[in-house]
Structures are given as structure tokens and as C-alpha cells.
Amino acid sequence: MTMNPAMQPMETNLMLVPSEGFPRGPPGAPYPSTVVDIPAEPPKDHFIWSIICFSYSNIFCLGLAALIFSVKARDRKMMGDMNGAQHYASTARCLNIVSTVLLAVFFLIVLITVIVVPVEINKHHNHYYG
């Protein structure tokens, strides 16, 4: 008893082959998709750091420049210009870093001077008058 090919079960004629990257469905079949727009995290404007640098380490007016760029970054962020805000925030960050490093070097020099100079003076004083 041979079966006529037209009488075969339906599953054999409509066999689905997985498409690339998708577990089920015919090749090239459209799949519904959902696009989720995740807003990027707004750039930090380093405003507090700029205020501290302006107040305590305004060497060569770098603290003032950093504060100005921080305010510009904050304004751009409020206007929705994230690229401009990132540019100004990056500049403010660099100015804050330079100002902080210069302040640290200045304090290191002062600390070494306060410790070394009296010791050397005492050494020379004892050498000549001792």
C-alpha cells in the first residue's frame, strides 16, 4: 500500500526551518520588535569641585576658569546639548585637575621648606657657634 504524495500529512509539506539568529519561523519572516530609547547619562559638570578649586586653589585663576566652564556645561545640559555639555565638562575637569595638582605641589614645597630650612639653620648655627 503506497501512499500518494498528495495525501501525505500536512506537517511534512509545511516544515518550518529556523532562520538566522531566530529559533523559530520561516527564513526572512519579519519579527515584531520593540525599540527602547534609553537616554544616555548626562555628563557631570564638576560644579562643586570647581567651586572648591575657585575658593581654595585658584592658582593662576584656574579655579575661576574651571568654574566658568562648569557653569557653561550646566547650561548646555539644561538646554539639551549633551555634546556641548560634555565638551565644557571635560575642560572644567582638566582645569580642576591641574589646579588641584598645582595646589598639592605648592603645599609639598611649603612643607619641605618649613621642615628643611629650620633644620639647616640649626645645623649651621651649631657649626659656627657651637
All heavy atoms as an XYZ file, in Angstrom:
1009
protein
N       0.838     -1.160      0.000
C       0.000      0.000      0.000
C       0.894      1.237      0.000
O       1.468      1.598      0.996
C      -0.877     -0.047      1.227
C      -1.791      1.050      1.297
S      -2.950      0.522      2.518
C      -3.632      1.906      3.034
N       1.003      1.844     -1.115
C       1.783      3.070     -1.222
C       0.875      4.264     -1.104
O      -0.269      4.243     -1.526
C       2.520      3.134     -2.579
O       1.568      3.111     -3.594
C       3.536      2.036     -2.695
N       1.429      5.262     -0.519
C       0.650      6.465     -0.271
C       0.923      7.472     -1.374
O       2.050      7.662     -1.801
C       1.039      7.036      1.094
C       0.064      7.984      1.657
S       0.624      8.455      3.279
C      -0.843      8.249      4.149
N      -0.093      8.081     -1.823
C       0.006      9.112     -2.830
C       0.693     10.334     -2.196
O       0.365     10.736     -1.088
C      -1.402      9.445     -3.315
C      -1.394     10.408     -4.486
O      -0.348     10.904     -4.884
N      -2.571     10.627     -5.035
N       1.719     11.015     -2.881
C       2.387     12.181     -2.301
C       1.432     13.300     -1.956
O       1.686     14.062     -1.037
C       3.367     12.623     -3.381
C       3.490     11.511     -4.336
C       2.292     10.653     -4.165
N       0.353     13.439     -2.627
C      -0.604     14.499     -2.313
C      -1.359     14.181     -1.037
O      -1.927     15.066     -0.421
C      -1.570     14.685     -3.462
N      -1.366     12.923     -0.615
C      -2.099     12.519      0.572
C      -1.225     12.506      1.831
O      -1.677     12.093      2.871
C      -2.675     11.109      0.361
C      -3.573     10.969     -0.843
S      -5.188     11.655     -0.577
C      -5.868     10.539      0.575
N       0.020     12.975      1.738
C       0.891     12.970      2.914
C       0.361     13.951      3.946
O      -0.341     14.904      3.612
C       2.314     13.353      2.516
C       3.010     12.262      1.743
C       4.428     12.667      1.396
O       4.786     13.823      1.518
N       5.204     11.710      0.941
N       0.730     13.717      5.198
C       0.274     14.650      6.233
C       0.790     16.061      5.983
O       1.813     16.273      5.357
C       0.860     14.095      7.520
C       1.306     12.719      7.208
C       1.477     12.616      5.734
N       0.065     17.022      6.494
C       0.343     18.436      6.254
C       1.693     18.871      6.814
O       2.363     19.712      6.237
C      -0.782     19.255      6.880
C      -0.809     20.665      6.435
S      -1.356     20.746      4.744
C      -2.610     21.939      4.888
N       2.135     18.305      7.947
C       3.362     18.747      8.592
C       4.579     18.573      7.701
O       5.495     19.370      7.740
C       3.603     17.987      9.906
C       2.573     18.227     10.969
C       1.419     17.244     10.853
O       1.657     16.045     10.684
O       0.276     17.704     10.918
N       4.599     17.526      6.912
C       5.771     17.299      6.080
C       5.873     18.313      4.956
O       6.964     18.656      4.531
C       5.754     15.870      5.495
O       4.569     15.718      4.737
C       5.841     14.845      6.591
N       4.763     18.841      4.487
C       4.802     19.823      3.409
C       5.099     21.236      3.923
O       5.656     22.050      3.210
C       3.484     19.843      2.645
C       3.302     18.591      1.825
O       4.282     17.944      1.469
N       2.058     18.258      1.538
N       4.766     21.565      5.168
C       4.939     22.908      5.719
C       5.986     22.935      6.828
O       5.838     23.630      7.809
C       3.604     23.426      6.270
C       2.491     23.601      5.255
C       1.213     24.017      5.948
C       2.892     24.613      4.208
N       7.035     22.181      6.661
C       8.060     22.115      7.690
C       8.782     23.466      7.784
O       9.256     23.992      6.775
C       9.045     21.011      7.356
C       9.959     20.691      8.458
S      10.666     19.097      8.031
C      11.755     18.938      9.354
N       8.869     24.033      8.989
C       9.498     25.330      9.199
C      10.956     25.141      9.570
O      11.298     24.315     10.403
C       8.776     26.104     10.296
C       7.308     26.412     10.028
C       6.713     27.133     11.214
C       7.148     27.232      8.766
N      11.806     25.917      8.946
C      13.242     25.862      9.220
C      13.611     27.134      9.972
O      13.191     28.222      9.591
C      14.038     25.784      7.894
C      15.524     25.763      8.161
C      13.595     24.586      7.093
N      14.386     27.009     11.056
C      14.767     28.219     11.795
C      15.584     29.163     10.922
O      16.432     28.732     10.153
C      15.616     27.704     12.951
C      15.448     26.233     12.976
C      14.909     25.806     11.666
N      15.297     30.456     11.041
C      16.065     31.446     10.286
C      17.291     31.842     11.097
O      17.455     31.457     12.240
C      15.190     32.663      9.980
O      14.792     33.276     11.175
N      18.148     32.637     10.497
C      19.406     33.015     11.138
C      19.141     33.836     12.391
O      18.520     34.888     12.353
C      20.242     33.849     10.176
C      20.690     33.086      8.966
C      21.447     33.981      8.007
O      21.986     35.013      8.451
O      21.461     33.660      6.831
N      19.635     33.352     13.502
C      19.525     34.082     14.753
C      18.196     33.957     15.455
O      18.041     34.425     16.570
N      17.209     33.372     14.832
C      15.904     33.227     15.462
C      15.578     31.743     15.556
O      15.755     30.992     14.601
C      14.818     33.951     14.666
C      15.003     35.432     14.642
C      15.485     36.066     13.508
C      14.714     36.197     15.752
C      15.664     37.422     13.482
C      14.892     37.553     15.728
C      15.367     38.177     14.607
N      15.062     31.306     16.692
C      14.828     29.878     16.887
C      13.676     29.325     16.060
O      13.658     28.171     15.718
C      14.544     29.760     18.369
C      14.091     31.099     18.785
C      14.775     32.075     17.872
N      12.683     30.110     15.730
C      11.514     29.594     15.006
C      11.106     30.560     13.924
O      11.365     31.754     13.995
C      10.345     29.419     15.974
C      10.634     28.397     17.032
C       9.405     28.197     17.900
N       9.794     27.357     19.007
C       9.888     27.748     20.256
N       9.590     28.965     20.569
N      10.262     26.920     21.189
N      10.426     30.048     12.937
C       9.880     30.901     11.893
C      10.562     30.669     10.575
O      11.688     30.192     10.513
N       9.881     31.009      9.507
C      10.470     30.824      8.175
C      11.588     31.830      7.954
O      11.600     32.912      8.540
C       9.292     31.068      7.240
C       8.350     31.905      8.008
C       8.527     31.513      9.448
N      12.538     31.489      7.110
C      13.633     32.424      6.840
C      13.103     33.708      6.222
O      12.259     33.682      5.341
C      14.521     31.677      5.845
C      14.046     30.271      5.822
C      12.670     30.239      6.382
N      13.601     34.816      6.718
C      13.220     36.110      6.178
C      11.891     36.626      6.675
O      11.433     37.682      6.247
N      11.235     35.907      7.578
C       9.940     36.367      8.090
C      10.165     37.529      9.047
O      11.088     37.505      9.850
C       9.216     35.231      8.796
N       9.355     38.577      8.959
C       9.533     39.711      9.874
C       9.111     39.332     11.295
O       8.158     38.595     11.497
C       8.618     40.786      9.293
C       7.583     40.031      8.529
C       8.257     38.783      8.033
N       9.844     39.823     12.239
C       9.526     39.602     13.639
C       9.191     40.950     14.260
O       9.851     41.954     13.984
C      10.712     38.986     14.372
C      10.908     37.529     14.036
C      11.758     37.144     13.005
C      10.229     36.553     14.731
C      11.927     35.825     12.686
C      10.397     35.216     14.427
C      11.249     34.844     13.403
O      11.407     33.543     13.105
N       8.202     40.983     15.105
C       7.896     42.257     15.772
C       9.041     42.630     16.709
O       9.635     41.773     17.352
C       6.613     41.959     16.548
C       6.552     40.482     16.669
C       7.318     39.916     15.518
N       9.345     43.892     16.743
C      10.433     44.339     17.616
C       9.977     45.562     18.393
O       9.106     46.309     17.966
C      11.674     44.673     16.796
O      11.396     45.737     15.926
N      10.599     45.734     19.527
C      10.321     46.876     20.371
C      11.610     47.666     20.519
O      12.650     47.109     20.864
C       9.842     46.419     21.763
O       8.696     45.591     21.598
C       9.511     47.604     22.639
N      11.554     48.950     20.242
C      12.711     49.811     20.380
C      12.564     50.582     21.681
O      11.573     51.281     21.891
C      12.830     50.786     19.190
C      13.998     51.739     19.390
C      12.950     50.025     17.901
N      13.535     50.410     22.546
C      13.530     51.112     23.823
C      14.613     52.172     23.765
O      15.783     51.865     23.585
C      13.793     50.136     24.991
C      13.825     50.884     26.310
C      12.739     49.050     25.013
N      14.220     53.403     23.887
C      15.162     54.514     23.837
C      15.615     54.813     25.258
O      14.860     55.360     26.065
C      14.495     55.732     23.205
C      15.473     56.858     22.968
O      16.688     56.582     22.900
O      15.019     58.016     22.860
N      16.840     54.437     25.571
C      17.399     54.688     26.888
C      18.254     55.939     26.789
O      19.270     55.940     26.089
C      18.237     53.496     27.378
C      17.369     52.250     27.452
C      18.870     53.796     28.729
C      18.134     50.987     27.755
N      17.871     56.995     27.472
C      18.670     58.222     27.372
C      20.025     58.019     28.036
O      20.143     57.354     29.057
C      17.830     59.265     28.113
C      16.927     58.481     28.996
C      16.714     57.153     28.338
N      21.053     58.585     27.418
C      22.401     58.493     27.970
C      22.472     59.308     29.250
O      21.766     60.311     29.420
C      23.416     59.007     26.957
N      23.332     58.866     30.137
C      23.503     59.596     31.391
C      24.107     60.959     31.082
O      25.093     61.063     30.354
C      24.440     58.812     32.311
C      24.621     59.458     33.665
C      25.499     58.621     34.567
O      25.461     57.396     34.453
O      26.214     59.218     35.377
N      23.507     62.017     31.608
C      24.042     63.352     31.307
C      25.448     63.499     31.891
O      25.759     62.920     32.928
C      23.052     64.306     31.978
C      22.325     63.495     32.978
C      22.352     62.079     32.495
N      26.294     64.266     31.229
C      27.672     64.417     31.716
C      27.704     65.178     33.037
O      26.858     66.034     33.307
C      28.360     65.207     30.609
C      27.264     65.892     29.887
C      26.054     65.016     30.010
N      28.671     64.840     33.855
C      28.854     65.561     35.118
C      29.465     66.918     34.801
O      30.351     67.034     33.956
C      29.781     64.773     36.040
C      29.213     63.450     36.464
C      30.175     62.726     37.366
C      29.588     61.390     37.752
N      30.475     60.637     38.628
N      29.009     67.942     35.512
C      29.532     69.275     35.225
C      30.652     69.681     36.182
O      31.264     70.717     35.996
C      28.410     70.313     35.236
C      27.588     70.281     36.510
O      28.042     69.728     37.518
O      26.468     70.812     36.488
N      30.948     68.902     37.204
C      32.040     69.147     38.157
C      31.914     70.514     38.825
O      32.904     71.182     39.102
C      33.401     69.010     37.468
C      33.582     67.718     36.745
N      33.726     66.521     37.398
C      33.613     67.425     35.427
C      33.855     65.554     36.513
N      33.776     66.069     35.305
N      30.679     70.919     39.093
C      30.426     72.259     39.637
C      30.976     72.416     41.058
O      31.625     73.416     41.370
C      28.919     72.545     39.597
C      28.554     73.935     39.981
C      28.850     74.995     39.154
C      27.910     74.197     41.180
C      28.522     76.293     39.500
C      27.571     75.471     41.531
C      27.881     76.530     40.694
N      30.736     71.419     41.908
C      31.197     71.510     43.307
C      32.723     71.540     43.357
O      33.315     72.337     44.095
C      30.634     70.331     44.133
C      29.109     70.314     44.104
C      31.147     70.374     45.556
C      28.465     71.523     44.732
N      33.368     70.671     42.580
C      34.827     70.644     42.536
C      35.361     71.986     42.052
O      36.371     72.491     42.558
C      35.263     69.507     41.636
C      36.726     69.177     41.634
C      37.691     69.652     42.480
C      37.403     68.303     40.736
N      38.904     69.109     42.159
C      38.759     68.284     41.099
C      36.983     67.531     39.671
C      39.704     67.530     40.426
C      37.919     66.769     39.004
C      39.265     66.768     39.380
N      34.682     72.594     41.090
C      35.114     73.894     40.575
C      34.975     74.981     41.631
O      35.845     75.861     41.742
C      34.314     74.267     39.332
O      34.535     73.348     38.302
N      33.909     74.926     42.408
C      33.742     75.918     43.485
C      34.848     75.757     44.525
O      35.415     76.743     45.004
C      32.342     75.791     44.130
C      31.291     76.304     43.158
C      32.273     76.543     45.446
C      29.881     76.174     43.649
N      35.185     74.509     44.867
C      36.247     74.271     45.851
C      37.591     74.745     45.294
O      38.364     75.393     46.010
C      36.284     72.775     46.235
C      35.039     72.424     47.033
C      37.539     72.440     47.027
C      34.833     70.952     47.272
N      37.862     74.451     44.023
C      39.114     74.927     43.419
C      39.139     76.451     43.336
O      40.187     77.070     43.547
C      39.302     74.322     42.028
S      39.840     72.613     42.056
N      38.013     77.051     43.047
C      37.949     78.514     42.989
C      38.186     79.116     44.369
O      38.866     80.134     44.515
C      36.601     78.958     42.435
C      36.402     80.445     42.421
C      37.166     81.247     41.600
C      35.458     81.040     43.228
C      36.994     82.621     41.574
C      35.274     82.408     43.217
C      36.050     83.205     42.388
N      37.654     78.476     45.397
C      37.776     79.020     46.752
C      39.147     78.778     47.365
O      39.690     79.652     48.041
C      36.721     78.397     47.662
O      35.432     78.677     47.175
N      39.706     77.582     47.139
C      40.907     77.208     47.872
C      42.173     77.122     47.020
O      43.266     77.248     47.554
C      40.695     75.862     48.575
C      39.629     75.937     49.633
C      38.416     75.297     49.454
C      39.832     76.667     50.797
C      37.426     75.370     50.418
C      38.852     76.748     51.757
C      37.652     76.093     51.566
O      36.683     76.177     52.517
N      42.054     76.850     45.747
C      43.273     76.690     44.943
C      43.137     77.421     43.618
O      43.263     76.831     42.553
C      43.553     75.208     44.703
O      42.533     74.630     43.924
N      42.939     78.696     43.685
C      42.757     79.498     42.475
C      44.111     79.948     41.934
O      44.324     81.116     41.635
C      41.862     80.694     42.780
C      41.281     81.294     41.532
O      41.340     80.720     40.462
N      40.718     82.484     41.664
N      45.034     78.988     41.799
C      46.375     79.280     41.294
C      46.262     79.596     39.807
O      45.666     78.845     39.037
C      47.307     78.072     41.533
C      47.412     77.808     43.030
C      48.666     78.305     40.932
C      48.161     76.543     43.370
N      46.839     80.715     39.399
C      46.803     81.187     38.009
C      45.368     81.314     37.492
O      45.120     81.144     36.301
C      47.612     80.275     37.081
C      49.034     80.077     37.505
C      49.514     78.823     37.804
C      49.895     81.163     37.610
C      50.828     78.645     38.192
C      51.207     80.984     38.005
C      51.674     79.725     38.300
N      44.418     81.560     38.341
C      42.998     81.708     38.018
C      42.412     80.458     37.357
O      41.411     80.537     36.639
C      42.748     82.926     37.147
S      43.081     84.476     38.006
N      43.024     79.302     37.585
C      42.497     78.065     37.009
C      41.171     77.672     37.653
O      40.300     77.109     36.995
C      43.517     76.931     37.168
C      44.777     77.066     36.323
C      45.749     75.948     36.663
C      44.441     77.030     34.858
N      41.012     77.971     38.939
C      39.745     77.675     39.622
C      38.597     78.485     39.041
O      37.488     77.979     38.860
N      38.882     79.763     38.723
C      37.862     80.607     38.112
C      37.495     80.095     36.718
O      36.313     80.009     36.364
C      38.354     82.051     38.023
C      37.435     83.041     37.313
C      36.110     83.159     38.058
C      38.112     84.392     37.176
N      38.496     79.723     35.935
C      38.229     79.194     34.593
C      37.435     77.892     34.672
O      36.497     77.677     33.895
C      39.540     78.971     33.850
N      37.794     77.034     35.624
C      37.057     75.770     35.793
C      35.616     76.041     36.192
O      34.686     75.369     35.707
C      37.744     74.901     36.840
N      35.404     77.024     37.048
C      34.046     77.375     37.466
C      33.227     77.898     36.282
O      32.060     77.530     36.110
C      34.088     78.417     38.585
C      32.755     78.835     39.187
C      32.069     77.634     39.840
C      32.946     79.941     40.198
N      33.839     78.705     35.442
C      33.136     79.230     34.263
C      32.744     78.089     33.324
O      31.611     78.021     32.846
C      34.010     80.285     33.544
C      34.107     81.550     34.398
C      33.454     80.609     32.163
C      35.139     82.558     33.918
N      33.671     77.170     33.070
C      33.361     76.045     32.188
C      32.320     75.116     32.807
O      31.507     74.529     32.094
C      34.630     75.278     31.821
C      35.396     75.908     30.695
C      36.518     76.679     30.948
C      34.996     75.742     29.385
C      37.224     77.265     29.918
C      35.691     76.327     28.344
C      36.807     77.097     28.613
N      32.335     74.987     34.130
C      31.314     74.157     34.790
C      29.924     74.763     34.634
O      28.950     74.044     34.395
C      31.638     74.000     36.273
O      32.787     73.245     36.451
N      29.842     76.073     34.754
C      28.555     76.745     34.577
C      28.086     76.611     33.128
O      26.907     76.353     32.862
C      28.651     78.229     35.007
C      27.409     78.998     34.602
C      28.872     78.334     36.506
N      29.022     76.742     32.182
C      28.656     76.559     30.777
C      28.178     75.130     30.522
O      27.223     74.914     29.771
C      29.847     76.874     29.874
C      30.138     78.339     29.719
C      31.286     78.535     28.738
C      31.544     80.003     28.501
N      32.543     80.212     27.446
N      28.838     74.153     31.136
C      28.422     72.757     30.974
C      27.030     72.539     31.548
O      26.195     71.848     30.952
C      29.426     71.822     31.652
N      26.767     73.151     32.683
C      25.434     73.015     33.300
C      24.367     73.667     32.428
O      23.273     73.124     32.255
C      25.451     73.645     34.690
C      24.170     73.443     35.451
C      24.323     73.844     36.883
N      24.950     72.739     37.589
C      24.979     72.632     38.910
N      24.457     73.568     39.649
N      25.550     71.607     39.478
N      24.675     74.826     31.855
C      23.722     75.495     30.967
C      23.437     74.663     29.721
O      22.282     74.512     29.310
C      24.256     76.874     30.549
C      24.250     77.874     31.682
O      23.565     77.613     32.702
O      24.934     78.908     31.564
N      24.486     74.107     29.120
C      24.294     73.268     27.933
C      23.481     72.018     28.255
O      22.667     71.577     27.451
C      25.646     72.845     27.349
C      26.452     73.970     26.792
C      25.849     74.463     25.513
N      26.632     75.586     25.018
C      26.717     75.918     23.766
N      26.079     75.220     22.864
N      27.421     76.952     23.403
N      23.710     71.472     29.435
C      22.963     70.277     29.843
C      21.485     70.614     30.007
O      20.612     69.837     29.611
C      23.549     69.729     31.148
C      22.977     68.403     31.556
C      23.746     67.705     32.675
C      24.084     68.564     33.833
N      24.613     67.809     34.972
N      21.181     71.772     30.548
C      19.788     72.189     30.720
C      19.118     72.465     29.374
O      17.913     72.261     29.230
C      19.698     73.437     31.603
C      20.040     73.192     33.023
S      18.897     72.018     33.730
C      19.622     71.757     35.311
N      19.903     72.913     28.390
C      19.349     73.175     27.064
C      19.211     71.899     26.241
O      18.608     71.903     25.181
C      20.223     74.179     26.303
C      20.148     75.570     26.891
S      21.026     76.872     25.990
C      22.235     76.082     25.026
N      19.801     70.792     26.707
C      19.693     69.523     25.996
C      20.840     69.245     25.049
O      20.835     68.238     24.351
N      21.834     70.110     25.012
C      23.004     69.920     24.150
C      24.040     69.092     24.917
O      24.933     69.625     25.562
C      23.576     71.274     23.739
C      24.798     71.157     22.842
O      25.046     70.055     22.308
O      25.500     72.170     22.678
N      23.918     67.769     24.825
C      24.790     66.895     25.613
C      26.226     66.891     25.078
O      27.163     66.741     25.849
C      24.237     65.467     25.638
C      22.937     65.351     26.389
S      23.095     65.975     28.066
C      21.411     66.367     28.433
N      26.409     67.073     23.782
C      27.773     67.116     23.241
C      28.506     68.363     23.723
O      29.670     68.297     24.111
C      27.754     67.070     21.718
C      27.348     65.717     21.183
O      27.561     64.704     21.847
N      26.761     65.701     20.009
N      27.835     69.504     23.675
C      28.440     70.736     24.180
C      28.692     70.663     25.670
O      29.731     71.112     26.166
N      27.751     70.070     26.408
C      27.919     69.916     27.850
C      29.110     69.018     28.155
O      29.886     69.301     29.077
C      26.646     69.346     28.478
N      29.273     67.951     27.378
C      30.409     67.043     27.585
C      31.725     67.756     27.321
O      32.695     67.575     28.054
C      30.268     65.818     26.668
C      31.388     64.819     26.810
C      31.442     64.193     28.178
O      30.431     63.854     28.750
N      32.633     64.058     28.718
N      31.760     68.591     26.287
C      32.981     69.333     25.962
C      33.359     70.295     27.085
O      34.517     70.321     27.538
C      32.778     70.091     24.647
C      33.908     70.996     24.297
N      35.137     70.531     23.900
C      33.995     72.356     24.314
C      35.936     71.562     23.680
N      35.256     72.671     23.920
N      32.404     71.091     27.539
C      32.688     72.046     28.613
C      33.007     71.342     29.930
O      33.886     71.779     30.679
C      31.510     73.000     28.805
C      31.401     74.052     27.725
C      30.225     74.221     27.005
C      32.470     74.880     27.430
C      30.123     75.190     26.018
C      32.384     75.843     26.442
C      31.208     75.996     25.741
O      31.110     76.953     24.765
N      32.320     70.239     30.216
C      32.582     69.498     31.445
C      33.978     68.885     31.419
O      34.668     68.855     32.444
C      31.533     68.410     31.642
N      34.399     68.401     30.258
C      35.738     67.834     30.129
C      36.808     68.904     30.359
O      37.811     68.657     31.036
C      35.897     67.211     28.741
O      37.198     66.780     28.539
N      36.581     70.083     29.813
C      37.528     71.181     30.015
C      37.565     71.589     31.484
O      38.650     71.815     32.042
C      37.136     72.385     29.142
O      37.066     71.963     27.781
C      38.141     73.513     29.276
N      36.408     71.670     32.131
C      36.361     72.023     33.558
C      37.087     70.975     34.389
O      37.808     71.312     35.334
C      34.908     72.153     34.016
N      36.915     69.715     34.031
C      37.583     68.634     34.771
C      39.103     68.756     34.642
O      39.823     68.635     35.634
C      37.116     67.289     34.238
C      37.721     66.109     34.955
C      37.104     64.802     34.435
N      37.636     63.680     35.141
C      38.591     62.884     34.662
N      39.077     63.099     33.462
N      39.034     61.874     35.364
N      39.591     69.006     33.433
C      41.036     69.163     33.230
C      41.586     70.345     34.022
O      42.646     70.247     34.654
C      41.351     69.333     31.747
S      41.104     67.848     30.773
N      40.868     71.454     33.996
C      41.318     72.635     34.751
C      41.304     72.362     36.255
O      42.211     72.799     36.973
C      40.441     73.833     34.409
C      40.599     74.393     32.997
C      39.534     75.441     32.710
C      41.987     74.976     32.814
N      40.306     71.643     36.723
C      40.254     71.287     38.146
C      41.410     70.367     38.528
O      41.997     70.524     39.604
C      38.926     70.612     38.480
C      37.802     71.599     38.601
O      37.987     72.731     39.016
N      36.609     71.179     38.220
N      41.737     69.425     37.662
C      42.861     68.519     37.947
C      44.170     69.295     38.014
O      44.958     69.119     38.953
C      42.931     67.401     36.885
C      41.774     66.433     37.073
C      44.255     66.658     36.955
C      41.634     65.411     35.960
N      44.398     70.171     37.042
C      45.635     70.958     37.032
C      45.699     71.847     38.266
O      46.752     71.944     38.928
C      45.742     71.787     35.732
C      46.882     72.788     35.807
C      45.914     70.872     34.543
N      44.606     72.489     38.620
C      44.576     73.352     39.795
C      44.840     72.564     41.077
O      45.600     73.005     41.942
C      43.213     74.052     39.876
O      43.147     74.872     41.001
N      44.254     71.386     41.188
C      44.452     70.556     42.382
C      45.886     70.056     42.474
O      46.484     70.057     43.561
C      43.466     69.371     42.361
O      42.133     69.886     42.274
C      43.589     68.531     43.614
N      46.462     69.645     41.347
C      47.851     69.165     41.351
C      48.803     70.301     41.705
O      49.742     70.118     42.497
C      48.197     68.524     39.992
C      49.691     68.304     39.849
C      47.459     67.211     39.832
N      48.585     71.478     41.138
C      49.438     72.618     41.468
C      49.340     72.982     42.949
O      50.345     73.321     43.577
C      49.086     73.827     40.599
C      49.550     73.764     39.151
C      49.051     74.977     38.382
C      51.062     73.673     39.069
N      48.140     72.899     43.512
C      47.985     73.174     44.937
C      48.728     72.139     45.774
O      49.398     72.486     46.761
C      46.503     73.196     45.324
C      46.220     73.488     46.795
C      46.577     74.922     47.126
C      44.765     73.212     47.116
N      48.646     70.869     45.380
C      49.348     69.814     46.115
C      50.866     70.014     46.042
O      51.572     69.852     47.047
C      48.956     68.449     45.568
N      51.367     70.375     44.866
C      52.807     70.626     44.715
C      53.216     71.831     45.545
O      54.268     71.824     46.217
C      53.161     70.822     43.217
C      54.570     71.376     43.043
C      53.005     69.516     42.473
N      52.399     72.871     45.539
C      52.692     74.063     46.347
C      52.755     73.706     47.836
O      53.687     74.119     48.539
C      51.619     75.131     46.092
C      51.770     76.349     46.952
C      52.777     77.270     46.711
C      50.899     76.574     48.007
C      52.913     78.395     47.507
C      51.027     77.692     48.805
C      52.035     78.610     48.558
N      51.793     72.937     48.326
C      51.814     72.540     49.735
C      52.999     71.643     50.051
O      53.590     71.740     51.128
C      50.514     71.847     50.135
C      49.444     72.785     50.564
C      48.172     72.666     50.037
C      49.686     73.797     51.477
C      47.171     73.541     50.429
C      48.695     74.672     51.870
C      47.429     74.548     51.341
N      53.378     70.796     49.126
C      54.541     69.942     49.332
C      55.809     70.779     49.433
O      56.657     70.538     50.305
C      54.648     68.933     48.188
C      55.690     67.844     48.334
C      55.366     66.959     49.534
C      55.756     67.008     47.082
N      55.939     71.765     48.574
C      57.110     72.648     48.629
C      57.130     73.427     49.936
O      58.184     73.553     50.584
C      57.133     73.595     47.404
C      57.438     72.809     46.142
C      58.142     74.726     47.597
C      57.265     73.593     44.863
N      55.998     73.945     50.357
C      55.928     74.687     51.617
C      56.261     73.770     52.794
O      57.010     74.150     53.696
C      54.535     75.337     51.797
C      54.336     75.851     53.206
C      54.360     76.467     50.793
N      55.739     72.558     52.781
C      56.008     71.607     53.866
C      57.484     71.267     53.935
O      58.082     71.266     55.035
C      55.173     70.335     53.664
C      55.297     69.270     54.741
C      54.683     69.768     56.040
C      54.623     67.994     54.285
N      58.089     71.003     52.798
C      59.525     70.695     52.787
C      60.323     71.904     53.253
O      61.280     71.772     54.030
C      59.961     70.244     51.373
C      59.372     68.869     51.085
C      61.477     70.229     51.245
C      59.554     68.412     49.653
N      59.931     73.080     52.813
C      60.636     74.297     53.229
C      60.523     74.518     54.730
O      61.517     74.849     55.393
C      60.085     75.519     52.470
O      60.183     75.267     51.068
C      60.846     76.776     52.820
N      59.360     74.327     55.289
C      59.150     74.546     56.727
C      59.935     73.533     57.554
O      60.401     73.848     58.650
C      57.633     74.487     57.053
C      57.383     74.385     58.541
C      56.938     75.696     56.478
N      60.119     72.341     57.036
C      60.856     71.323     57.783
C      62.363     71.444     57.554
O      63.155     71.391     58.506
C      60.364     69.905     57.397
C      58.932     69.705     57.888
C      61.277     68.832     57.966
C      58.288     68.433     57.397
N      62.791     71.615     56.325
C      64.213     71.568     55.986
C      64.944     72.847     56.385
O      66.053     72.780     56.927
C      64.400     71.271     54.480
C      65.849     71.441     54.055
C      63.922     69.876     54.170
N      64.379     73.999     56.137
C      65.083     75.257     56.397
C      65.441     75.417     57.877
O      66.596     75.732     58.194
C      64.271     76.460     55.855
C      64.831     77.781     56.346
C      64.243     76.422     54.339
N      64.532     75.209     58.821
C      64.952     75.341     60.228
C      66.022     74.317     60.635
O      66.914     74.644     61.429
C      63.671     75.111     61.025
C      62.581     75.439     60.093
C      63.083     75.063     58.747
N      65.962     73.127     60.084
C      66.983     72.123     60.411
C      68.340     72.571     59.893
O      69.353     72.471     60.603
C      66.587     70.740     59.832
C      67.740     69.767     59.928
C      65.371     70.197     60.541
N      68.379     73.077     58.668
C      69.645     73.558     58.104
C      70.153     74.783     58.856
O      71.358     74.921     59.079
C      69.479     73.873     56.619
C      69.304     72.652     55.744
C      70.515     71.752     55.767
O      71.667     72.262     55.740
O      70.324     70.526     55.822
N      69.267     75.676     59.235
C      69.681     76.861     60.007
C      70.260     76.426     61.345
O      71.293     76.935     61.788
C      68.500     77.833     60.190
C      68.169     78.496     58.854
C      68.820     78.889     61.252
C      66.944     79.372     58.905
N      69.599     75.457     61.984
C      70.086     74.961     63.271
C      71.444     74.291     63.096
O      72.337     74.447     63.934
C      69.076     73.992     63.877
C      69.374     73.694     65.327
O      70.140     74.416     65.967
N      68.787     72.640     65.831
N      71.644     73.559     62.025
C      72.913     72.889     61.757
C      74.030     73.914     61.578
O      75.116     73.775     62.148
C      72.768     72.045     60.484
C      73.406     70.687     60.573
C      73.430     70.033     59.209
C      72.262     69.103     59.051
N      72.328     68.347     57.780
N      73.783     74.944     60.782
C      74.798     75.976     60.553
C      75.034     76.795     61.816
O      76.171     77.198     62.093
C      74.392     76.887     59.392
C      74.486     76.225     58.059
N      75.677     75.841     57.524
C      73.526     75.870     57.164
C      75.462     75.278     56.343
N      74.148     75.284     56.105
N      74.010     77.037     62.579
C      74.148     77.801     63.826
C      75.023     77.029     64.807
O      75.911     77.615     65.444
C      72.767     78.063     64.434
C      72.809     78.833     65.701
N      73.137     80.175     65.731
C      72.587     78.460     66.986
C      73.104     80.589     66.974
N      72.774     79.560     67.768
N      74.816     75.718     64.932
C      75.625     74.905     65.839
C      77.045     74.764     65.317
O      77.992     74.663     66.085
C      75.017     73.511     66.005
C      73.744     73.569     66.854
O      73.538     74.515     67.595
N      72.917     72.547     66.694
N      77.236     74.772     64.019
C      78.577     74.630     63.432
C      79.432     75.872     63.696
O      80.601     75.776     64.015
C      78.448     74.366     61.934
C      79.761     74.262     61.226
N      80.646     73.231     61.469
C      80.363     75.069     60.302
C      81.728     73.399     60.718
N      81.567     74.508     60.000
N      78.830     77.059     63.535
C      79.583     78.291     63.728
C      79.692     78.698     65.175
O      80.692     79.255     65.605
C      78.973     79.439     62.920
C      79.150     79.250     61.423
C      78.050     79.106     60.582
C      80.415     79.243     60.862
C      78.193     78.955     59.219
C      80.581     79.079     59.493
C      79.478     78.936     58.685
O      79.636     78.777     57.342
N      78.662     78.477     65.970
C      78.654     78.968     67.338
C      78.788     77.859     68.367
O      78.701     78.102     69.540
C      77.361     79.751     67.604
C      77.244     80.964     66.709
C      76.289     80.995     65.680
C      78.076     82.058     66.877
C      76.175     82.098     64.866
C      77.953     83.158     66.047
C      76.995     83.165     65.044
O      76.901     84.251     64.243
N      78.915     76.644     67.942
C      78.917     75.509     68.848
C      80.217     75.088     69.282
O      80.965     75.064     70.121
